[in-house]
Amino acid sequence: MFVIGSQQIQSWQPQDRAVFQAVGRSLELALERGWAAAEVEDSYRQLERSNEELKAANQELEAFAYSASHDLRTPVRHVKGFTELIRRALNSGQPEKVGRSLDVLDEAADQMTRMIDAMLELSRSTRQPLRRGDVSLAELVREARHDVHDELAGREIEWHLGALPTVPGDRATLRQVMTNSLSNAVKFTRRTAQPVIEIWMDQDAEGWTVWVRDNGAGFDPAYRAKLFGSFQRLHLQKDFEGTGIGLATVRRIILRHGGRVTAHSAAG
């Protein structure tokens, strides 16, 4: 509401009304332009976010195609090859050779199951609707530590926990982010004599940055771009098990919240 008053009693003339109406219309146009600019800026931010999600989805599709053509074919080849070995052993009257082949078949089936489950997990993190509300990251860390307790296998880890904020977001998927991040830290400190995992927060004008740091195996920074890709692994399976889907899921969830995720390390 735009009000014009006078300190003196007087009658407004038609020319006065014309001036007031012109001023009011000018203010109205200025407000409309401001609202339109705000809407354009908001649309631009949403477009940027959609582009990031589309880029991530395309990368995941490429990784899925690679995995389907390479990683999934490996256990299939094992099944086919060792089935033939079992057949030969039985035909030649050497049943004692069958046991080892059956063990390999079991492992191949387990590997395929793990990869299929990982694909489904990534799909759920993409399709699950976000129920936004206030989320205490400190509570999520406590719950995530409980989630990964079985992975400790009796090891003692030194935890350094800093103050964490309450943020707007989807509690269920952000808990998955925390669980996957801590699980990753627990796994890659397995060979560290005195493992330490730190969690803290920095704040600036743009918002919060939450850090999860460990003194584990690390990775070669030259391959950092692959770290958050689906089915991308920077360590050998015999050294550290996994499907390469945990951090890809973290990335998808953070992108859906309008955030960013990155990693810094050095080998060892």
C-alpha positions as CSV (number, residue, x, y, z in Angstrom):
1,M,0.0,0.0,0.0
2,F,1.4,3.4,-1.0
3,V,-0.1,6.3,0.9
4,I,0.4,10.1,0.3
5,G,-0.7,12.6,2.9
6,S,-0.6,16.3,3.4
7,Q,0.0,18.4,6.6
8,Q,-2.7,20.9,5.4
9,I,-6.4,20.4,4.8
10,Q,-6.9,20.7,1.1
11,S,-8.8,19.1,-1.8
12,W,-6.8,17.0,-4.2
13,Q,-7.0,18.3,-7.8
14,P,-7.3,16.0,-10.9
15,Q,-3.7,16.9,-11.8
16,D,-2.6,15.8,-8.3
17,R,-4.4,12.5,-8.7
18,A,-2.7,12.0,-12.1
19,V,0.7,12.5,-10.4
20,F,-0.1,10.1,-7.6
21,Q,-1.3,7.5,-10.0
22,A,1.8,7.9,-12.2
23,V,4.0,7.5,-9.1
24,G,2.0,4.5,-8.0
25,R,2.2,2.9,-11.4
26,S,6.0,3.5,-11.6
27,L,6.4,1.8,-8.2
28,E,4.2,-1.1,-9.3
29,L,6.3,-1.6,-12.4
30,A,9.5,-1.5,-10.4
31,L,8.2,-4.1,-8.0
32,E,7.0,-6.3,-10.9
33,R,10.5,-6.1,-12.5
34,G,12.0,-7.0,-9.1
35,W,9.8,-10.0,-8.7
36,A,10.4,-11.1,-12.3
37,A,14.2,-10.8,-11.8
38,A,13.9,-12.8,-8.6
39,E,11.9,-15.5,-10.4
40,V,14.5,-15.6,-13.3
41,E,17.3,-15.9,-10.8
42,D,15.5,-18.7,-9.0
43,S,14.7,-20.5,-12.3
44,Y,18.4,-20.1,-13.2
45,R,19.5,-21.8,-10.0
46,Q,17.0,-24.6,-10.5
47,L,18.3,-25.0,-14.1
48,E,21.9,-25.2,-12.8
49,R,20.8,-27.8,-10.3
50,S,18.9,-29.8,-12.9
51,N,22.0,-29.6,-15.2
52,E,24.2,-31.0,-12.4
53,E,21.7,-33.8,-11.7
54,L,21.5,-34.6,-15.5
55,K,25.3,-34.6,-15.8
56,A,25.5,-37.0,-12.8
57,A,22.7,-39.2,-14.3
58,N,24.6,-39.4,-17.6
59,Q,27.8,-40.3,-15.9
60,E,26.0,-43.0,-13.9
61,L,24.4,-44.3,-17.1
62,E,27.9,-44.5,-18.7
63,A,29.2,-46.2,-15.6
64,F,26.3,-48.6,-15.6
65,A,26.9,-49.5,-19.3
66,Y,30.6,-50.1,-18.5
67,S,29.7,-52.2,-15.5
68,A,27.2,-54.2,-17.4
69,S,29.7,-54.9,-20.2
70,H,32.7,-55.6,-18.0
71,D,32.1,-56.1,-14.2
72,L,28.9,-58.1,-14.6
73,R,30.4,-60.2,-17.3
74,T,33.3,-61.4,-15.1
75,P,31.1,-63.4,-12.7
76,V,29.1,-64.7,-15.7
77,R,32.3,-66.0,-17.3
78,H,33.2,-67.6,-14.0
79,V,29.8,-69.3,-13.8
80,K,30.1,-70.6,-17.4
81,G,33.8,-71.6,-17.2
82,F,33.7,-73.4,-13.8
83,T,30.4,-75.1,-14.7
84,E,32.3,-76.7,-17.6
85,L,35.1,-77.7,-15.2
86,I,32.6,-79.4,-12.9
87,R,31.1,-81.2,-15.9
88,R,34.6,-82.5,-16.9
89,A,35.5,-83.5,-13.4
90,L,32.4,-85.5,-13.0
91,N,32.7,-87.1,-16.4
92,S,36.3,-88.1,-15.6
93,G,35.5,-89.5,-12.2
94,Q,37.3,-86.8,-10.3
95,P,34.6,-85.5,-7.9
96,E,37.3,-84.1,-5.5
97,K,37.9,-81.3,-8.0
98,V,34.3,-80.2,-7.9
99,G,34.4,-78.4,-4.5
100,R,36.8,-75.6,-5.5
101,S,34.7,-74.9,-8.6
102,L,31.5,-74.7,-6.6
103,D,33.2,-72.2,-4.2
104,V,34.1,-70.0,-7.2
105,L,30.5,-70.2,-8.4
106,D,29.2,-69.2,-5.0
107,E,31.5,-66.1,-5.0
108,A,30.5,-65.2,-8.5
109,A,26.8,-65.4,-7.6
110,D,27.5,-63.3,-4.5
111,Q,29.4,-60.7,-6.5
112,M,26.5,-60.3,-9.0
113,T,24.0,-60.0,-6.1
114,R,26.1,-57.3,-4.5
115,M,26.3,-55.3,-7.7
116,I,22.6,-55.7,-8.4
117,D,21.8,-54.5,-4.9
118,A,24.1,-51.6,-5.3
119,M,22.3,-50.6,-8.5
120,L,19.0,-50.7,-6.7
121,E,20.4,-48.6,-3.9
122,L,21.6,-45.9,-6.3
123,S,18.2,-46.0,-8.0
124,R,16.3,-45.5,-4.8
125,S,18.5,-42.6,-3.8
126,T,17.5,-40.9,-7.1
127,R,13.8,-41.7,-7.1
128,Q,12.9,-41.4,-3.4
129,P,10.9,-38.2,-2.8
130,L,12.6,-35.7,-0.4
131,R,10.7,-34.9,2.8
132,R,12.3,-31.7,3.9
133,G,12.5,-30.5,7.5
134,D,15.0,-29.5,10.1
135,V,17.7,-32.2,10.5
136,S,20.3,-32.4,13.3
137,L,23.5,-33.6,11.7
138,A,24.9,-34.4,15.2
139,E,22.1,-36.9,15.7
140,L,22.7,-38.3,12.2
141,V,26.4,-38.9,13.1
142,R,25.4,-40.7,16.2
143,E,23.0,-42.9,14.3
144,A,25.6,-43.5,11.5
145,R,28.2,-44.6,14.0
146,H,25.7,-47.1,15.2
147,D,25.0,-48.2,11.7
148,V,28.7,-48.9,11.0
149,H,29.5,-50.5,14.4
150,D,29.5,-54.0,13.0
151,E,32.1,-53.0,10.4
152,L,34.6,-52.2,13.1
153,A,35.2,-55.9,13.7
154,G,36.6,-55.2,17.2
155,R,38.9,-52.4,16.1
156,E,39.3,-49.3,18.3
157,I,38.9,-46.0,16.3
158,E,39.6,-42.6,17.8
159,W,36.7,-40.3,16.9
160,H,37.0,-36.5,16.9
161,L,33.6,-35.0,16.7
162,G,33.1,-31.2,16.3
163,A,29.9,-29.2,16.6
164,L,27.5,-29.8,13.7
165,P,24.5,-27.7,12.7
166,T,20.8,-28.4,12.2
167,V,20.1,-28.1,8.5
168,P,17.1,-28.1,6.2
169,G,16.8,-31.3,4.2
170,D,15.5,-34.9,4.0
171,R,16.4,-36.8,7.1
172,A,16.4,-40.3,5.6
173,T,18.6,-39.6,2.7
174,L,21.0,-37.4,4.7
175,R,21.4,-40.3,7.2
176,Q,22.4,-42.4,4.2
177,V,25.0,-39.8,3.3
178,M,26.5,-39.9,6.8
179,T,26.4,-43.7,7.0
180,N,28.1,-44.1,3.7
181,S,30.7,-41.5,4.5
182,L,31.6,-43.1,7.9
183,S,31.5,-46.6,6.4
184,N,34.0,-45.5,3.8
185,A,36.3,-44.0,6.5
186,V,36.0,-47.1,8.7
187,K,36.8,-49.4,5.7
188,F,39.9,-47.5,4.5
189,T,41.4,-47.2,8.0
190,R,41.4,-51.0,8.4
191,R,45.2,-51.3,7.9
192,T,46.0,-48.2,9.9
193,A,47.7,-48.9,13.2
194,Q,46.0,-46.0,15.1
195,P,42.9,-45.1,13.0
196,V,41.4,-41.6,13.5
197,I,38.1,-40.3,12.0
198,E,37.3,-36.6,12.4
199,I,33.9,-34.9,11.7
200,W,33.5,-31.1,11.9
201,M,31.8,-28.2,10.3
202,D,32.9,-24.8,8.8
203,Q,30.5,-22.0,8.1
204,D,30.7,-19.0,5.8
205,A,28.3,-16.8,3.9
206,E,27.3,-19.5,1.4
207,G,26.3,-22.0,4.1
208,W,27.9,-25.0,5.9
209,T,30.7,-27.3,4.9
210,V,30.8,-30.7,6.7
211,W,34.1,-32.5,6.7
212,V,34.7,-36.3,7.2
213,R,38.4,-37.0,7.4
214,D,40.4,-40.2,8.2
215,N,44.0,-41.3,8.2
216,G,43.4,-44.4,6.1
217,A,44.7,-45.6,2.7
218,G,43.9,-42.4,0.8
219,F,43.9,-42.3,-3.0
220,D,45.9,-40.8,-5.8
221,P,44.5,-37.3,-6.5
222,A,45.0,-37.8,-10.2
223,Y,41.9,-40.0,-10.2
224,R,39.8,-37.8,-7.9
225,A,37.2,-37.2,-10.7
226,K,36.4,-41.0,-10.6
227,L,35.8,-41.1,-6.9
228,F,32.1,-40.2,-6.9
229,G,31.3,-42.1,-10.1
230,S,29.1,-45.2,-10.1
231,F,31.1,-48.5,-9.9
232,Q,34.4,-46.6,-10.0
233,R,36.9,-48.0,-7.5
234,L,40.4,-46.6,-6.8
235,H,41.6,-49.7,-4.9
236,L,41.9,-53.4,-5.8
237,Q,39.1,-55.7,-4.7
238,K,41.5,-57.9,-2.8
239,D,42.7,-54.9,-0.7
240,F,39.3,-53.3,0.0
241,E,36.0,-54.8,-0.9
242,G,33.1,-52.8,-2.4
243,T,31.1,-52.1,-5.5
244,G,32.0,-48.4,-6.0
245,I,28.4,-47.2,-5.3
246,G,28.5,-45.7,-1.8
247,L,30.1,-42.4,-2.6
248,A,28.1,-42.2,-5.9
249,T,25.0,-42.4,-3.8
250,V,26.3,-39.7,-1.5
251,R,26.9,-37.4,-4.5
252,R,23.4,-38.0,-5.9
253,I,21.7,-37.2,-2.6
254,I,23.8,-34.0,-2.0
255,L,23.1,-32.8,-5.5
256,R,19.4,-33.3,-5.0
257,H,19.7,-31.1,-1.9
258,G,21.4,-28.3,-4.0
259,G,24.8,-28.9,-2.4
260,R,28.3,-30.0,-3.6
261,V,30.6,-32.8,-2.6
262,T,34.3,-33.1,-3.1
263,A,37.3,-35.0,-1.8
264,H,41.0,-34.3,-1.2
265,S,43.7,-36.9,-0.5
266,A,47.1,-38.3,-1.3
267,A,48.1,-41.9,-1.7
268,G,48.8,-43.4,1.7
